[in-house]
């Protein structure tokens, strides 16, 4: 009988040990969480990413049924219930281990001495939540003050997106309209027309659409700047310091001007007088001799040559004597001439505009049309679009911007000469010396 009772007691003790060992086994879902925590939360906790770290950890703990350990809703059982207490302690210690594996070394000293996962969770919240709010304020201030400066548009927009993403990671958000406002405020003055168009739009713009428009606008502005640089390099051939028109005049004088002007007038007169019989032997407008034109004259490159007096030639000139010199005017928007023969397809001007000169007076416009100036050193011609006929003007004026843009040319200077080049193939169209600084 005694042996039987002893055997029963031994079986009960063994059964209790087996049950206690079974109770202390780690649950499968806890094993999964511990084994994959680094993959589920790849970014370690720092002072800058507390909000996103907290969100990730809380979601994974909730999915596996352990969120009550973090929030403190599940308390440690009393010592009287040893199996439940041991099981709770086993789970909580493994949860602490999982938390610590996702914390950066700089944050670990805050929680090294804590005993429960709830203490770790609340301590991190107290320590990092105020820092997180300060981080949000700092990032929003940085977003408010951001400027494009010397960045490309891609770099500028990427920087703004990075700041907005960091604000979101810190637990805050920025309204889409505010982001648009910050982007526009940071753009340089060259984008003012674009900013005005966006701000006055009746419909709100989406960020993706704004990004695409800004990239396109940057490309357009770069192309426009390239064209302006080419135009600015097309400086005046000669400088007229007397400032006789608008205070900005460059005198187009010397060999190419006078010879081109003479040939130009000959070409224009021929086009305008096709109904009249032509002389089979042309008369040169440089030396006055017959049998050749000004383009083939031996004296066309001789700056010191003075043609002999020719009363017959004088009678062919208009009563109003006008110099053959052309003046490049960087302030003029159109070409101006006092001689109507410089116009091809001349039409009466019916507009209300007039030409204002430096002394405050106004000159009337009678006709408008087009013209050409042949270049003696090439087969090319300079086309003059939108020439205005102003009979009382004292000089023929060429608009620098119109001349370079209409003919796609550049005009450059060295110490001794000027060069006109075709921008398409960089071919030299005209080369001439600088004489007496002009």
C-alpha positions in Angstrom: 0.0 0.0 0.0 2.8 2.4 0.9 4.6 1.5 -2.3 1.5 2.3 -4.3 1.0 5.7 -2.7 4.7 6.5 -3.3 4.3 5.6 -7.0 1.3 7.9 -7.3 3.1 10.8 -5.7 6.0 10.4 -8.1 3.7 10.4 -11.1 2.0 13.6 -9.9 5.4 15.4 -9.4 6.5 14.4 -12.9 3.2 15.5 -14.4 3.5 18.9 -12.7 7.1 19.3 -14.0 5.9 18.4 -17.5 3.0 20.8 -17.3 5.2 23.6 -16.1 7.7 23.1 -18.9 4.8 23.0 -21.4 3.4 26.2 -20.0 6.8 28.0 -20.4 7.2 27.2 -24.1 7.3 30.4 -26.3 4.1 30.8 -28.4 4.6 30.3 -32.1 3.5 33.8 -33.0 6.0 35.2 -30.5 8.7 33.1 -32.1 7.7 34.5 -35.5 7.8 38.1 -34.2 11.2 37.7 -32.6 12.7 35.9 -35.6 11.5 38.5 -38.2 11.5 41.8 -36.2 14.6 43.1 -38.0 12.9 42.5 -41.4 9.6 43.9 -40.2 11.2 47.1 -38.8 14.5 47.5 -40.8 15.1 51.1 -39.5 16.5 51.5 -36.0 15.0 54.0 -33.7 16.7 57.5 -33.5 15.6 60.9 -32.3 14.4 61.8 -35.8 12.1 58.8 -36.6 10.2 58.0 -33.4 6.8 58.4 -34.9 7.3 56.0 -37.8 9.2 53.6 -35.6 6.4 53.6 -33.0 3.7 53.1 -35.7 5.6 50.1 -37.2 6.2 48.4 -33.8 2.7 48.9 -32.6 1.2 47.4 -35.8 3.3 44.3 -35.6 2.7 43.8 -31.9 -1.0 44.2 -32.4 -1.0 41.8 -35.3 0.5 39.1 -33.1 -1.6 39.9 -30.0 1.0 41.5 -27.7 -0.1 45.2 -27.8 -1.5 44.9 -24.2 2.0 44.3 -22.9 3.2 47.6 -24.4 0.2 49.6 -23.3 0.2 48.2 -19.8 -3.3 46.7 -20.0 -1.9 43.2 -19.2 -0.3 43.3 -15.8 2.1 40.7 -14.3 0.1 38.1 -12.3 0.7 37.8 -8.5 3.2 35.4 -7.1 0.4 33.1 -5.9 -0.2 32.2 -9.5 3.2 31.0 -10.3 2.5 29.3 -13.7 0.7 32.4 -15.1 3.4 34.7 -13.7 6.2 32.7 -15.3 4.4 32.6 -18.6 3.8 36.4 -18.6 7.4 37.0 -17.6 8.6 34.8 -20.5 6.6 36.6 -23.1 7.4 40.1 -21.7 11.1 39.5 -21.6 11.1 38.3 -25.2 9.1 41.4 -26.2 11.8 43.6 -24.5 14.4 41.7 -26.5 12.5 42.4 -29.7 12.2 46.1 -28.8 15.9 46.5 -27.9 16.9 45.0 -31.3 15.2 47.9 -33.1 16.7 50.7 -31.0 19.9 52.5 -32.1 22.9 52.6 -29.7 22.4 56.3 -29.0 18.9 55.5 -27.5 19.7 52.3 -25.7 21.0 53.9 -22.5 17.5 55.3 -21.9 16.0 51.8 -21.4 18.8 49.5 -20.3 17.7 49.2 -16.6 14.0 48.8 -17.3 12.3 45.5 -16.4 9.1 45.4 -18.5 8.1 46.1 -22.1 5.5 48.6 -20.9 8.3 50.6 -19.1 10.5 50.6 -22.2 7.6 51.7 -24.3 6.4 54.6 -22.1 10.0 55.8 -21.3 10.8 56.1 -25.0 7.5 58.0 -25.5 8.4 60.5 -22.7 11.9 61.0 -24.0 11.3 61.2 -27.7 7.9 62.7 -28.1 8.9 66.3 -27.1 12.0 66.0 -29.3 9.8 64.9 -32.1 7.6 68.0 -31.8 10.7 70.2 -31.9 11.8 68.3 -34.9 8.5 69.0 -36.7 8.8 72.7 -35.9 12.4 72.8 -37.2 11.5 71.0 -40.4 8.5 73.2 -41.1 10.6 76.3 -40.6 13.2 74.8 -43.0 10.5 74.2 -45.5 9.2 77.8 -45.1 12.6 79.3 -45.8 13.8 77.0 -48.6 15.1 78.7 -51.8 16.1 77.2 -55.1 19.3 79.2 -55.4 21.8 77.4 -57.6 20.1 74.1 -57.5 18.6 72.5 -60.6 14.8 72.1 -60.6 15.2 68.3 -59.9 17.4 69.0 -56.9 15.1 71.7 -55.6 12.0 69.6 -55.8 13.8 66.5 -54.3 14.9 68.6 -51.3 11.4 69.8 -50.7 10.0 66.3 -50.9 12.7 65.1 -48.5 11.6 67.7 -45.9 7.9 66.9 -46.4 8.7 63.2 -45.9 10.7 63.8 -42.8 7.8 65.9 -41.4 5.4 63.0 -42.1 7.8 60.6 -40.4 7.8 62.8 -37.4 4.1 62.4 -37.0 2.9 65.6 -38.7 1.7 66.5 -42.2 1.8 69.4 -44.6 -1.2 70.4 -46.7 -0.8 70.2 -50.4 -1.6 73.8 -51.0 1.0 74.8 -48.5 3.6 72.7 -50.3 2.7 74.4 -53.5 3.1 77.8 -51.8 6.5 76.9 -50.4 7.7 75.7 -53.8 6.6 78.9 -55.5 8.0 81.1 -52.8 11.5 79.5 -53.2 11.7 80.1 -57.0 13.9 82.9 -58.3 12.5 86.1 -59.9 12.9 84.7 -63.4 9.9 82.4 -62.6 7.6 85.3 -61.6 5.3 84.9 -64.7 5.0 81.2 -64.0 4.2 81.8 -60.3 1.6 84.4 -61.2 -0.1 81.9 -63.6 -0.3 79.2 -60.9 -1.5 81.6 -58.2 -4.3 83.0 -60.3 -5.5 79.6 -61.6 -9.1 78.9 -60.7 -8.5 75.3 -60.1 -6.0 73.9 -57.5 -3.0 72.2 -59.0 -1.8 68.8 -58.0 1.8 68.3 -57.0 2.6 65.9 -59.8 1.3 68.3 -62.4 3.2 71.2 -60.7 6.5 69.1 -60.8 6.0 68.4 -64.6 5.3 72.1 -65.4 8.3 73.3 -63.4 10.6 70.9 -65.2 9.3 72.1 -68.6 9.5 75.8 -67.5 13.1 75.3 -66.5 13.9 73.9 -69.9 12.2 76.8 -71.7 14.0 79.4 -69.5 17.3 77.7 -70.2 16.6 77.9 -73.9 15.5 81.5 -73.7 18.6 82.4 -71.7 20.8 80.8 -74.3 19.2 82.9 -77.0 19.6 86.0 -74.9 23.3 85.2 -74.4 23.8 84.9 -78.1 22.1 88.2 -78.7 24.1 89.9 -76.0 27.3 88.7 -77.7 26.1 90.3 -80.9 27.4 93.7 -80.0 27.5 96.8 -82.1 30.0 97.0 -84.9 31.1 100.5 -84.0 30.4 102.8 -81.1 28.9 106.3 -81.5 29.6 108.2 -78.3 27.6 111.2 -79.4 24.3 109.4 -78.3 22.1 111.1 -81.0 19.2 108.7 -80.6 17.9 107.4 -77.3 21.3 107.7 -75.8 22.3 104.2 -77.1 23.7 104.1 -80.6 26.4 102.1 -82.4 27.4 103.4 -85.8 27.4 100.9 -88.6 30.1 102.5 -90.6 33.1 101.8 -92.9 33.7 99.4 -95.6 30.8 96.9 -95.1 28.2 99.5 -94.3 28.7 101.9 -97.2 29.2 99.2 -99.8 26.4 97.1 -98.5 24.2 100.1 -98.4 25.0 101.1 -102.0 24.4 97.5 -103.2 21.2 97.3 -101.1 19.8 100.5 -102.6 20.6 99.2 -106.1 18.8 95.9 -105.4 15.8 97.7 -103.9 15.5 100.1 -106.8 15.7 97.3 -109.3 12.9 95.4 -107.5 10.7 98.5 -107.4 11.2 99.6 -111.0 10.9 96.4 -112.9 8.3 98.0 -115.1 10.9 100.4 -116.5 13.5 99.4 -119.1 16.9 98.5 -117.7 20.2 99.7 -118.9 22.1 96.7 -120.3 25.3 98.3 -119.1 25.0 98.9 -115.3 26.5 102.0 -113.7 28.6 101.6 -110.6 27.3 103.6 -107.6 30.8 103.8 -106.1 33.0 105.1 -108.9 30.2 106.3 -111.2 31.5 104.3 -114.2 29.4 102.1 -116.4 30.0 98.5 -117.3 30.1 97.0 -113.7 28.1 97.1 -110.5 29.1 98.2 -107.0 29.7 94.5 -106.0 32.4 94.2 -108.6 34.0 97.6 -108.2 37.7 97.8 -107.7 37.3 100.5 -105.1 34.7 98.9 -102.9 37.3 97.9 -100.3 39.2 101.2 -100.5 38.1 103.3 -97.5 40.1 106.3 -98.7 38.5 106.4 -102.2 36.4 109.4 -103.0 34.3 109.2 -106.2 34.6 112.2 -108.6 31.9 114.8 -108.7 29.0 113.7 -111.0 26.2 116.2 -111.4 24.2 113.5 -113.3 24.4 111.2 -110.3 23.4 114.0 -108.0 20.2 114.5 -109.9 19.2 110.9 -109.2 19.4 111.4 -105.4 16.3 112.4 -103.4 16.0 116.0 -102.5 16.4 115.2 -98.8 20.1 114.3 -98.3 20.5 111.2 -96.1 23.7 109.5 -95.1 24.3 106.0 -96.2 25.6 105.0 -92.8 23.6 102.6 -90.7 23.6 102.9 -86.9 23.0 99.9 -84.7 20.7 100.8 -81.9 20.4 98.4 -79.0 17.3 100.2 -77.7 15.3 100.2 -81.0 12.6 97.6 -81.5 12.4 98.1 -85.3 14.7 99.2 -88.1 14.3 102.9 -89.1 15.3 104.6 -92.3 14.8 108.1 -93.8 15.0 106.8 -97.4 12.0 104.9 -98.7 14.2 103.2 -101.3 15.6 101.1 -98.6 12.2 99.4 -98.3 11.0 96.5 -100.4 7.2 96.1 -100.8 6.6 99.4 -99.0 3.1 100.0 -97.7 1.6 103.1 -96.0 1.8 103.0 -92.3 -1.7 103.5 -90.7 -0.8 103.1 -87.1 -0.9 105.7 -84.3 2.7 105.1 -83.1 5.5 107.7 -83.6 9.3 107.7 -82.9 10.4 109.6 -79.8 14.0 110.9 -79.8 16.3 112.2 -77.1 15.2 115.8 -77.3 11.6 114.8 -76.5 10.2 115.4 -80.0 8.3 112.8 -82.0 8.8 111.8 -85.6 6.0 110.4 -87.7 6.1 107.1 -89.6 5.0 107.1 -93.2 5.7 103.6 -94.6 6.8 100.2 -93.5 8.3 97.2 -95.3 11.3 94.9 -95.6 14.8 95.1 -97.0 18.1 93.4 -97.5 21.8 94.2 -97.1 24.0 92.0 -99.3 27.3 91.0 -97.7 30.3 91.6 -100.0 32.4 88.7 -98.6 29.7 86.0 -99.0 26.6 85.1 -100.9 24.5 85.7 -97.8 22.3 88.8 -97.2 21.2 90.4 -94.0 17.4 90.5 -94.1 15.7 93.5 -92.5 12.2 92.8 -91.4 9.8 95.5 -90.2 11.6 98.6 -91.5 9.8 101.8 -90.6 10.2 104.8 -93.0 10.7 108.0 -91.0 11.6 110.8 -93.5 12.7 113.3 -90.9 15.1 111.0 -89.0 18.8 111.9 -89.4 20.3 108.4 -89.5 19.3 105.0 -90.6 18.9 102.8 -87.6 19.2 99.0 -87.2 17.6 97.3 -84.3 20.3 95.0 -82.8 17.8 92.5 -81.4 15.9 92.3 -84.6 19.0 92.0 -86.8 20.5 89.2 -84.8 17.3 87.2 -84.2 16.0 87.6 -87.8 19.2 86.5 -89.3 20.5 84.1 -86.7 23.9 85.7 -86.6 26.4 86.9 -84.0 28.6 89.9 -84.0 31.9 89.8 -82.1 34.9 92.0 -81.7 38.6 91.7 -81.2 41.1 94.6 -80.7 41.4 95.2 -84.4 38.4 93.8 -86.2 34.8 92.7 -86.0 33.3 89.4 -87.2 29.8 88.5 -88.2 29.1 84.7 -88.0 26.3 82.5 -88.9 25.2 80.7 -85.7 24.0 77.6 -87.5 27.4 76.6 -89.0 29.7 79.2 -87.4 30.7 80.4 -90.8 32.1 83.9 -91.1 29.8 86.1 -93.1 31.7 89.4 -92.8 35.0 90.5 -91.4 36.3 94.0 -91.3 38.8 96.3 -89.5 38.0 98.6 -86.6 39.1 102.1 -87.6 39.6 105.0 -85.1 37.7 103.0 -82.5 34.6 102.7 -84.8 
